[in-house]
Amino acid sequence: MWFFSYLATIQHAEVPIMPLTKPGLVFIVLILLFSVVISYFVFSNVVFRSIDLPVRLLALNGFFFLSVASVMSAFVKEVWRNIGRPYLQVHHFFAAIGIALSLHPLTYAAQTLNPNVFLPRFDSLISFFTWGGIIALILVYTSLFAALLMKRIQKYFRIIHPIVIIALFFAVVHANLLGLDFANSNSIRIVYDLLFVSTLGAFILKHNNRYKVELKS
């Protein structure tokens, strides 16, 4: 648990703990419910129930939690007021779950005994994006290390850390081109594509708000 403890210590200032509000509780319940529904869909899909089940569960849930962590970056004050915890603690908590669940390539490699899954493909543009999940994983971990070194690289942190958006782009394209659940469920495809659009929208909103604040100052 050292990872969560470390993330909790990288706050720039002490932030008072607030009570959990009803909107905050609803948000948490919806997050858990979404994860349960997605997992149930994967488990109940008898057509695809096979040894790739862990790969699919980790992929769908990992992408979801990373998307949630990314979207909430545009709602710092709202997170604190409604969930009652400092934004960074909540953001990093969801991000840590997403990163842990995004390790589905390890499961796939163990099942197929194919270490090439960890190598990017450059034989064609389609292959590059189809197997771009490993690019996404590399970018996610680059963003993670930037978070861990936040205090030491403050000058570059805002440039490096947001590459998680690019990582999510590679991940969703990879899923659209290769994912079994995406190929056989338009609902899953639409929901996860909209999740990525939401992360992109939150990124734009966040930087637009920051630009407005800088103009006023």
TALINCOR-V800840 format. One record per backbone hydrogen bond with DSSP energy under -1.0 kcal/mol. NH is the residue of the N-H (numbers start at 1). CO is the residue of the C=O. Records with the same first field share a line. If there is no record, write none. Layout:
BEGIN
NH: CO  CO
END
This chain:
BEGIN
5: 1
6: 2
7: 3
8: 4
9: 6
18: 84
21: 82
25: 21
26: 22
27: 23
28: 24
29: 25
30: 26
31: 27
32: 28
33: 29
34: 30
35: 31
36: 32
37: 33
38: 34
39: 35
40: 36
41: 37
42: 38
43: 39
44: 40
46: 44
48: 45
53: 50
56: 52
57: 53
58: 54
59: 55
60: 56
61: 57
62: 58
63: 59
64: 60
65: 61
66: 62
67: 63
68: 64
69: 65
70: 66
71: 67
72: 68
73: 70
74: 71
75: 72
79: 75
80: 76
81: 77
82: 78
83: 79
84: 80
90: 86
91: 87
92: 88
93: 89
94: 90
95: 91
96: 92
97: 93
98: 94
99: 95
100: 96
101: 97
102: 98
106: 103
108: 104
109: 105
110: 106
111: 107
112: 108
113: 109
117: 114
118: 115
119: 116
128: 124
129: 125
130: 126
131: 127
132: 129
136: 132
137: 133
138: 134
139: 135
140: 136
141: 137
142: 138
143: 139
144: 140
145: 141
146: 142
147: 143
148: 144
149: 145
150: 147
153: 149
156: 153
157: 153
159: 156
160: 156
161: 157
163: 160
164: 161
165: 162
167: 163
168: 164
169: 165
170: 166
171: 167
172: 168
173: 169
174: 170
175: 171
176: 172
177: 173
178: 174
179: 175
183: 179
184: 180
189: 185
190: 186
191: 187
192: 188
193: 189
194: 190
195: 191
196: 192
197: 193
198: 194
199: 195
200: 196
201: 197
202: 198
203: 199
204: 200
205: 201
206: 202
207: 203
208: 204
209: 205
210: 206
211: 207
212: 208
213: 209
214: 210
215: 211
216: 212
217: 213
END
